[in-house]
Amino acid sequence: MTVYDVARQFPTIADLRDLSRSLAMLDAILSPDWESRYYSFNTGWAAGEEMASMRNGSGDEYSIVFSAAGVYVRGFSHEAPMSPYGNDGEPWPGVIDDVPEAFRSFVEEPAFTDEDGVPVATACLWRGKTDDQWRHGTIDFPESCADPDGTTGLFSLLVDRSPEAFQRFAEDYYEAPVDLTAVSNVYALRPLDQELVSSLNAEITLADLARDISEIGYPRLDRESV
């Protein structure tokens, strides 16, 4: 898979935001330790901007910025042939060259660049508020490589958006059973209550999740006291 395939399979902006919040909430419940989480979502990342992110602890990550202009997606796979660190310290041609002005500030965002100001990216997509599809640069991919930009691993749960896909991921990562019905409820953005939380992690309470719920912007039952 390449960024071309991802662009064809990504959901709408609204659906991507909802899915990203669900992934972050599930990880917050399953992993009280923030450092051990894969997925996060911050509704107050910057003024007028929200950010979804993934990091696998091994050097692979993505950042998705939701802004008034639309959405900017940056992915980095550290072992991908298209890494800038295998290309004389420069982004692979075409990855960021065509990013429109509305999103250029994210290309140069310090959180998304290294100490030398090099954009840390092997894949990039964007979609303006009025666009009817996801867009990407024109790229001459390395030959004889099935996953040249690392998108297969980076965006797997954003392409296969089934609760079953998350269950498989979580059971492998956390090495414990994960309730599929509970995952489906969070994917549907069902407001959190203690029963739902306990079905995923009996050791955590709504009170424990107060900060995460607020940061993620996940719905919760008004009658519950957090």
RAQUIFEN-V640812 format. One record per pair of residues at least 24 apart in sequence whose ideal C-beta (glycine too) atoms are under 10 Angstrom apart, sorted by the first residue. I is the first residue (numbers start at 1). J is the second residue. Records with the same first field share a line. If there is no record, write none. Layout:
# RAQUIFEN-V640812
I=J + J
This chain:
# RAQUIFEN-V640812
1=146 + 147 + 148 + 149 + 150 + 151 + 152 + 153 + 154 + 155 + 156 + 159
2=82 + 123 + 136 + 139 + 141 + 145 + 146 + 147 + 148 + 149 + 150 + 151 + 152
3=73 + 75 + 82 + 94 + 95 + 122 + 123 + 124 + 125 + 134 + 136 + 137 + 139 + 141 + 148 + 149 + 150 + 151 + 154 + 155
4=123 + 125 + 134 + 136 + 138 + 139 + 141 + 149 + 151
5=151 + 152 + 155 + 159
6=73 + 75 + 123 + 125 + 134 + 136 + 149 + 151 + 152 + 154 + 155 + 156 + 158 + 159
7=73 + 123 + 125 + 126 + 127 + 133 + 134 + 135 + 136 + 151
8=133 + 134 + 159
9=134 + 155 + 158 + 159 + 160 + 161
10=71 + 73 + 125 + 127 + 133 + 134 + 155 + 158 + 159 + 161
11=134 + 158 + 159 + 161
12=71 + 127 + 132 + 133 + 134
13=64 + 66 + 70 + 71 + 127 + 128 + 129 + 131 + 134
14=66
15=158 + 161
16=52 + 64 + 66 + 71 + 73 + 127 + 134 + 158 + 161
17=41 + 43 + 50 + 52 + 64 + 66 + 71 + 217
18=161 + 187 + 188 + 189 + 218
19=52 + 157 + 158 + 161 + 166 + 187 + 189
20=50 + 51 + 52 + 53 + 54 + 64 + 66 + 157 + 158 + 216
21=50 + 52 + 186 + 189 + 216 + 217 + 218 + 219
22=157 + 161 + 163 + 166 + 183 + 184 + 185 + 186 + 187 + 188 + 189 + 190 + 216 + 218
23=52 + 54 + 157 + 158 + 161 + 166 + 169 + 170 + 186 + 187 + 216
24=52 + 53 + 54 + 186 + 212 + 215 + 216 + 217 + 218
25=186 + 187 + 189 + 192 + 197 + 200 + 209 + 212 + 213 + 216 + 217 + 218 + 219 + 220
26=163 + 166 + 167 + 169 + 170 + 178 + 182 + 183 + 186 + 187 + 200 + 201 + 218
27=54 + 166 + 170 + 173 + 174 + 212 + 216
28=197 + 200 + 201 + 204 + 208 + 209 + 211 + 212 + 213 + 215 + 216 + 218
29=182 + 186 + 192 + 196 + 197 + 198 + 199 + 200 + 201 + 204 + 208 + 209 + 212
30=170 + 173 + 174 + 176 + 178 + 183 + 200 + 201 + 204
31=170 + 173 + 174 + 201 + 204
32=201 + 203 + 204 + 208 + 209 + 212
34=211 + 212
36=173 + 174
37=173 + 212
38=157 + 169 + 170 + 173
39=157 + 166 + 169 + 216
40=212 + 215 + 216
41=66 + 212 + 215 + 216 + 217 + 218
42=215 + 216 + 217
43=214 + 215 + 216 + 217 + 218
44=214 + 215 + 217
45=111 + 215
46=109 + 111
49=106
50=216 + 217
51=106 + 109 + 111
52=158 + 216
53=111
54=154 + 155 + 156 + 157 + 158
56=153 + 154 + 173
57=173
59=83 + 120
60=122 + 150 + 153 + 154
61=112 + 120 + 121 + 154
62=121 + 122 + 123 + 150 + 151 + 154 + 155 + 158
63=106 + 109 + 111 + 112 + 120 + 121
64=125 + 155 + 158
65=103 + 105 + 106 + 109 + 111 + 112 + 126
67=102 + 103 + 105 + 106 + 129
68=102 + 129
69=100 + 101 + 102 + 103 + 105 + 106 + 126 + 127 + 128 + 129
70=100 + 102 + 103 + 126 + 127 + 128 + 129 + 130 + 131 + 134 + 135
71=103 + 106 + 125 + 126 + 127 + 128 + 129 + 131 + 134
72=99 + 100 + 102 + 103 + 104 + 105 + 106 + 107 + 109 + 112 + 124 + 125 + 126 + 127 + 128
73=103 + 106 + 121 + 123 + 124 + 125 + 126 + 127 + 134 + 136 + 154 + 155 + 158
74=99 + 103 + 106 + 107 + 109 + 111 + 112 + 113 + 119 + 120 + 121 + 122 + 123 + 124 + 125 + 126 + 154
75=120 + 121 + 122 + 123 + 124 + 125 + 149 + 150 + 151 + 153 + 154 + 155 + 158
76=112 + 119 + 120 + 121 + 122 + 123 + 124 + 149 + 150 + 154
77=121 + 122 + 123 + 147 + 148 + 149 + 150 + 151 + 152 + 153 + 154
78=120 + 122 + 150
79=122 + 147 + 150 + 153
80=122 + 123 + 142 + 145 + 147 + 148 + 149 + 150 + 151 + 152 + 153 + 154
81=122 + 141 + 142 + 143 + 144 + 145 + 147 + 148 + 149 + 150
82=121 + 122 + 123 + 139 + 141 + 142 + 145 + 147 + 148 + 149 + 150 + 151
83=120 + 121 + 122 + 149 + 150
84=114 + 116 + 118 + 119 + 120 + 121 + 122
85=114 + 118 + 120 + 122
86=122 + 142
87=122 + 142
89=114 + 116 + 118
90=118 + 119
91=118 + 119 + 120 + 121 + 122 + 124 + 137
92=121 + 122 + 123 + 124 + 137 + 139 + 140 + 141 + 142 + 148 + 149
93=137 + 138 + 139 + 140
94=124 + 136 + 137 + 138 + 139 + 140 + 141
95=119 + 121 + 122 + 123 + 124 + 136 + 137 + 139 + 149
96=121 + 123 + 124 + 126 + 136 + 137
97=124 + 137 + 138 + 139
98=124 + 126 + 135 + 136 + 137 + 138 + 139
99=124 + 125 + 126 + 135 + 136 + 137
100=126 + 128 + 135
102=126 + 128 + 129
103=127 + 128 + 135
121=149
122=147 + 148 + 149 + 150 + 151 + 154
123=148 + 149 + 150 + 151 + 154 + 155
124=149
125=151 + 155
161=187
162=187
163=187 + 188
170=200
174=201
176=201
186=218
189=218 + 219
190=218 + 219 + 220 + 221
191=218 + 219 + 220 + 221 + 222 + 223 + 224
192=218 + 219 + 220 + 221 + 224 + 226
193=220 + 221 + 223 + 224
194=221 + 224
196=220 + 221
197=224
